[in-house]
Amino acid sequence: MIDWLAFLQVFLAAIIGAVVVVGFYALGLRLMAAAGRIPVVAPVQWTDAIQVVTPKEIAKAEKAAAKAARKNPLSEAQKRLAMLGAYACFTVCALAVVAGILLIVAG
């Protein structure tokens, strides 16, 4: 016998959890970019993979990120507030993940 109510609860918890984590992570990245701290991640070199991004393209992306950071119209106080908001969003993401793990372990 399938407990459909329990199935629905798990389904809704998964959907809500995914929306919370993805939404707050995206908002955190947006606030981080607004604060002038654009995350530039260099691609990983795998031994058996084709490298898609050249070092010249990486340098160009880093230069564009630095130029965008210099053009930021926000004041220093607004940038600090945006970074605090980004940290708060990332904290919400971490708490949602930890809560999900605790639900799995405790349940």
Biotite code that builds the C-alpha atoms (Angstrom):
import biotite.structure as struc

atoms = struc.array([
    struc.Atom([0.000, 0.000, 0.000], chain_id="A", res_id=1, res_name="MET", atom_name="CA", element="C"),
    struc.Atom([1.425, 3.390, -0.995], chain_id="A", res_id=2, res_name="ILE", atom_name="CA", element="C"),
    struc.Atom([1.068, 6.279, 1.422], chain_id="A", res_id=3, res_name="ASP", atom_name="CA", element="C"),
    struc.Atom([0.321, 9.023, -1.116], chain_id="A", res_id=4, res_name="TRP", atom_name="CA", element="C"),
    struc.Atom([0.226, 11.770, 1.497], chain_id="A", res_id=5, res_name="LEU", atom_name="CA", element="C"),
    struc.Atom([3.769, 10.949, 2.593], chain_id="A", res_id=6, res_name="ALA", atom_name="CA", element="C"),
    struc.Atom([4.831, 10.847, -1.068], chain_id="A", res_id=7, res_name="PHE", atom_name="CA", element="C"),
    struc.Atom([3.307, 14.288, -1.637], chain_id="A", res_id=8, res_name="LEU", atom_name="CA", element="C"),
    struc.Atom([5.058, 15.676, 1.467], chain_id="A", res_id=9, res_name="GLN", atom_name="CA", element="C"),
    struc.Atom([8.450, 14.429, 0.277], chain_id="A", res_id=10, res_name="VAL", atom_name="CA", element="C"),
    struc.Atom([7.815, 15.745, -3.227], chain_id="A", res_id=11, res_name="PHE", atom_name="CA", element="C"),
    struc.Atom([6.839, 19.208, -1.957], chain_id="A", res_id=12, res_name="LEU", atom_name="CA", element="C"),
    struc.Atom([9.788, 19.319, 0.452], chain_id="A", res_id=13, res_name="ALA", atom_name="CA", element="C"),
    struc.Atom([12.172, 18.469, -2.394], chain_id="A", res_id=14, res_name="ALA", atom_name="CA", element="C"),
    struc.Atom([10.709, 21.085, -4.731], chain_id="A", res_id=15, res_name="ILE", atom_name="CA", element="C"),
    struc.Atom([10.674, 23.808, -2.065], chain_id="A", res_id=16, res_name="ILE", atom_name="CA", element="C"),
    struc.Atom([14.186, 22.917, -0.935], chain_id="A", res_id=17, res_name="GLY", atom_name="CA", element="C"),
    struc.Atom([15.517, 23.052, -4.487], chain_id="A", res_id=18, res_name="ALA", atom_name="CA", element="C"),
    struc.Atom([13.841, 26.400, -5.161], chain_id="A", res_id=19, res_name="VAL", atom_name="CA", element="C"),
    struc.Atom([15.204, 27.867, -1.911], chain_id="A", res_id=20, res_name="VAL", atom_name="CA", element="C"),
    struc.Atom([18.774, 26.678, -2.495], chain_id="A", res_id=21, res_name="VAL", atom_name="CA", element="C"),
    struc.Atom([18.950, 27.634, -6.182], chain_id="A", res_id=22, res_name="VAL", atom_name="CA", element="C"),
    struc.Atom([17.098, 30.931, -5.691], chain_id="A", res_id=23, res_name="GLY", atom_name="CA", element="C"),
    struc.Atom([19.174, 32.144, -2.768], chain_id="A", res_id=24, res_name="PHE", atom_name="CA", element="C"),
    struc.Atom([22.425, 30.995, -4.412], chain_id="A", res_id=25, res_name="TYR", atom_name="CA", element="C"),
    struc.Atom([21.562, 32.934, -7.583], chain_id="A", res_id=26, res_name="ALA", atom_name="CA", element="C"),
    struc.Atom([20.595, 35.994, -5.550], chain_id="A", res_id=27, res_name="LEU", atom_name="CA", element="C"),
    struc.Atom([23.833, 35.704, -3.569], chain_id="A", res_id=28, res_name="GLY", atom_name="CA", element="C"),
    struc.Atom([25.888, 35.600, -6.784], chain_id="A", res_id=29, res_name="LEU", atom_name="CA", element="C"),
    struc.Atom([23.985, 38.594, -8.135], chain_id="A", res_id=30, res_name="ARG", atom_name="CA", element="C"),
    struc.Atom([24.615, 40.589, -4.964], chain_id="A", res_id=31, res_name="LEU", atom_name="CA", element="C"),
    struc.Atom([28.273, 39.569, -5.019], chain_id="A", res_id=32, res_name="MET", atom_name="CA", element="C"),
    struc.Atom([28.583, 40.829, -8.586], chain_id="A", res_id=33, res_name="ALA", atom_name="CA", element="C"),
    struc.Atom([26.829, 44.065, -7.628], chain_id="A", res_id=34, res_name="ALA", atom_name="CA", element="C"),
    struc.Atom([29.357, 44.515, -4.828], chain_id="A", res_id=35, res_name="ALA", atom_name="CA", element="C"),
    struc.Atom([32.174, 44.333, -7.380], chain_id="A", res_id=36, res_name="GLY", atom_name="CA", element="C"),
    struc.Atom([33.438, 40.886, -6.443], chain_id="A", res_id=37, res_name="ARG", atom_name="CA", element="C"),
    struc.Atom([32.697, 38.962, -9.599], chain_id="A", res_id=38, res_name="ILE", atom_name="CA", element="C"),
    struc.Atom([33.743, 35.336, -9.125], chain_id="A", res_id=39, res_name="PRO", atom_name="CA", element="C"),
    struc.Atom([36.119, 34.329, -11.917], chain_id="A", res_id=40, res_name="VAL", atom_name="CA", element="C"),
    struc.Atom([36.834, 30.618, -11.888], chain_id="A", res_id=41, res_name="VAL", atom_name="CA", element="C"),
    struc.Atom([39.536, 29.214, -14.114], chain_id="A", res_id=42, res_name="ALA", atom_name="CA", element="C"),
    struc.Atom([38.636, 25.933, -15.806], chain_id="A", res_id=43, res_name="PRO", atom_name="CA", element="C"),
    struc.Atom([40.191, 22.759, -14.461], chain_id="A", res_id=44, res_name="VAL", atom_name="CA", element="C"),
    struc.Atom([42.679, 20.969, -16.679], chain_id="A", res_id=45, res_name="GLN", atom_name="CA", element="C"),
    struc.Atom([41.827, 17.288, -17.009], chain_id="A", res_id=46, res_name="TRP", atom_name="CA", element="C"),
    struc.Atom([44.469, 14.978, -18.350], chain_id="A", res_id=47, res_name="THR", atom_name="CA", element="C"),
    struc.Atom([42.211, 13.269, -20.878], chain_id="A", res_id=48, res_name="ASP", atom_name="CA", element="C"),
    struc.Atom([39.862, 16.109, -21.768], chain_id="A", res_id=49, res_name="ALA", atom_name="CA", element="C"),
    struc.Atom([39.952, 18.769, -24.439], chain_id="A", res_id=50, res_name="ILE", atom_name="CA", element="C"),
    struc.Atom([40.542, 22.244, -23.045], chain_id="A", res_id=51, res_name="GLN", atom_name="CA", element="C"),
    struc.Atom([37.816, 24.498, -24.352], chain_id="A", res_id=52, res_name="VAL", atom_name="CA", element="C"),
    struc.Atom([39.042, 27.786, -22.857], chain_id="A", res_id=53, res_name="VAL", atom_name="CA", element="C"),
    struc.Atom([42.495, 29.077, -23.748], chain_id="A", res_id=54, res_name="THR", atom_name="CA", element="C"),
    struc.Atom([44.697, 31.034, -21.319], chain_id="A", res_id=55, res_name="PRO", atom_name="CA", element="C"),
    struc.Atom([44.200, 34.090, -23.549], chain_id="A", res_id=56, res_name="LYS", atom_name="CA", element="C"),
    struc.Atom([40.407, 33.797, -23.117], chain_id="A", res_id=57, res_name="GLU", atom_name="CA", element="C"),
    struc.Atom([40.819, 33.441, -19.353], chain_id="A", res_id=58, res_name="ILE", atom_name="CA", element="C"),
    struc.Atom([42.952, 36.592, -19.203], chain_id="A", res_id=59, res_name="ALA", atom_name="CA", element="C"),
    struc.Atom([40.383, 38.426, -21.329], chain_id="A", res_id=60, res_name="LYS", atom_name="CA", element="C"),
    struc.Atom([37.554, 37.368, -18.979], chain_id="A", res_id=61, res_name="ALA", atom_name="CA", element="C"),
    struc.Atom([39.537, 38.471, -15.914], chain_id="A", res_id=62, res_name="GLU", atom_name="CA", element="C"),
    struc.Atom([40.270, 41.827, -17.567], chain_id="A", res_id=63, res_name="LYS", atom_name="CA", element="C"),
    struc.Atom([36.570, 42.301, -18.391], chain_id="A", res_id=64, res_name="ALA", atom_name="CA", element="C"),
    struc.Atom([35.620, 41.456, -14.794], chain_id="A", res_id=65, res_name="ALA", atom_name="CA", element="C"),
    struc.Atom([38.113, 43.995, -13.447], chain_id="A", res_id=66, res_name="ALA", atom_name="CA", element="C"),
    struc.Atom([36.782, 46.639, -15.849], chain_id="A", res_id=67, res_name="LYS", atom_name="CA", element="C"),
    struc.Atom([33.187, 45.923, -14.778], chain_id="A", res_id=68, res_name="ALA", atom_name="CA", element="C"),
    struc.Atom([34.203, 46.223, -11.122], chain_id="A", res_id=69, res_name="ALA", atom_name="CA", element="C"),
    struc.Atom([35.758, 49.655, -11.777], chain_id="A", res_id=70, res_name="ARG", atom_name="CA", element="C"),
    struc.Atom([32.545, 50.849, -13.473], chain_id="A", res_id=71, res_name="LYS", atom_name="CA", element="C"),
    struc.Atom([30.383, 49.940, -10.474], chain_id="A", res_id=72, res_name="ASN", atom_name="CA", element="C"),
    struc.Atom([28.072, 52.920, -9.686], chain_id="A", res_id=73, res_name="PRO", atom_name="CA", element="C"),
    struc.Atom([27.448, 51.862, -6.074], chain_id="A", res_id=74, res_name="LEU", atom_name="CA", element="C"),
    struc.Atom([28.945, 53.684, -3.127], chain_id="A", res_id=75, res_name="SER", atom_name="CA", element="C"),
    struc.Atom([31.241, 51.830, -0.726], chain_id="A", res_id=76, res_name="GLU", atom_name="CA", element="C"),
    struc.Atom([28.412, 51.511, 1.825], chain_id="A", res_id=77, res_name="ALA", atom_name="CA", element="C"),
    struc.Atom([26.115, 50.016, -0.816], chain_id="A", res_id=78, res_name="GLN", atom_name="CA", element="C"),
    struc.Atom([28.844, 47.584, -1.877], chain_id="A", res_id=79, res_name="LYS", atom_name="CA", element="C"),
    struc.Atom([29.321, 46.469, 1.744], chain_id="A", res_id=80, res_name="ARG", atom_name="CA", element="C"),
    struc.Atom([25.556, 46.041, 2.131], chain_id="A", res_id=81, res_name="LEU", atom_name="CA", element="C"),
    struc.Atom([25.427, 43.980, -1.077], chain_id="A", res_id=82, res_name="ALA", atom_name="CA", element="C"),
    struc.Atom([28.259, 41.743, 0.190], chain_id="A", res_id=83, res_name="MET", atom_name="CA", element="C"),
    struc.Atom([26.465, 41.264, 3.514], chain_id="A", res_id=84, res_name="LEU", atom_name="CA", element="C"),
    struc.Atom([23.332, 40.326, 1.587], chain_id="A", res_id=85, res_name="GLY", atom_name="CA", element="C"),
    struc.Atom([25.344, 37.856, -0.496], chain_id="A", res_id=86, res_name="ALA", atom_name="CA", element="C"),
    struc.Atom([26.788, 36.272, 2.645], chain_id="A", res_id=87, res_name="TYR", atom_name="CA", element="C"),
    struc.Atom([23.279, 36.060, 4.122], chain_id="A", res_id=88, res_name="ALA", atom_name="CA", element="C"),
    struc.Atom([21.995, 34.332, 0.960], chain_id="A", res_id=89, res_name="CYS", atom_name="CA", element="C"),
    struc.Atom([24.856, 31.819, 1.032], chain_id="A", res_id=90, res_name="PHE", atom_name="CA", element="C"),
    struc.Atom([24.148, 31.202, 4.723], chain_id="A", res_id=91, res_name="THR", atom_name="CA", element="C"),
    struc.Atom([20.496, 30.439, 3.927], chain_id="A", res_id=92, res_name="VAL", atom_name="CA", element="C"),
    struc.Atom([21.676, 27.969, 1.262], chain_id="A", res_id=93, res_name="CYS", atom_name="CA", element="C"),
    struc.Atom([24.018, 26.255, 3.705], chain_id="A", res_id=94, res_name="ALA", atom_name="CA", element="C"),
    struc.Atom([21.333, 26.074, 6.384], chain_id="A", res_id=95, res_name="LEU", atom_name="CA", element="C"),
    struc.Atom([18.855, 24.570, 3.924], chain_id="A", res_id=96, res_name="ALA", atom_name="CA", element="C"),
    struc.Atom([21.370, 21.892, 2.948], chain_id="A", res_id=97, res_name="VAL", atom_name="CA", element="C"),
    struc.Atom([22.229, 21.144, 6.583], chain_id="A", res_id=98, res_name="VAL", atom_name="CA", element="C"),
    struc.Atom([18.526, 20.960, 7.471], chain_id="A", res_id=99, res_name="ALA", atom_name="CA", element="C"),
    struc.Atom([17.951, 18.500, 4.640], chain_id="A", res_id=100, res_name="GLY", atom_name="CA", element="C"),
    struc.Atom([20.844, 16.328, 5.783], chain_id="A", res_id=101, res_name="ILE", atom_name="CA", element="C"),
    struc.Atom([19.559, 16.406, 9.370], chain_id="A", res_id=102, res_name="LEU", atom_name="CA", element="C"),
    struc.Atom([16.108, 15.347, 8.162], chain_id="A", res_id=103, res_name="LEU", atom_name="CA", element="C"),
    struc.Atom([17.627, 12.394, 6.333], chain_id="A", res_id=104, res_name="ILE", atom_name="CA", element="C"),
    struc.Atom([19.875, 11.346, 9.226], chain_id="A", res_id=105, res_name="VAL", atom_name="CA", element="C"),
    struc.Atom([17.304, 11.880, 11.984], chain_id="A", res_id=106, res_name="ALA", atom_name="CA", element="C"),
    struc.Atom([14.451, 10.333, 10.035], chain_id="A", res_id=107, res_name="GLY", atom_name="CA", element="C"),
])
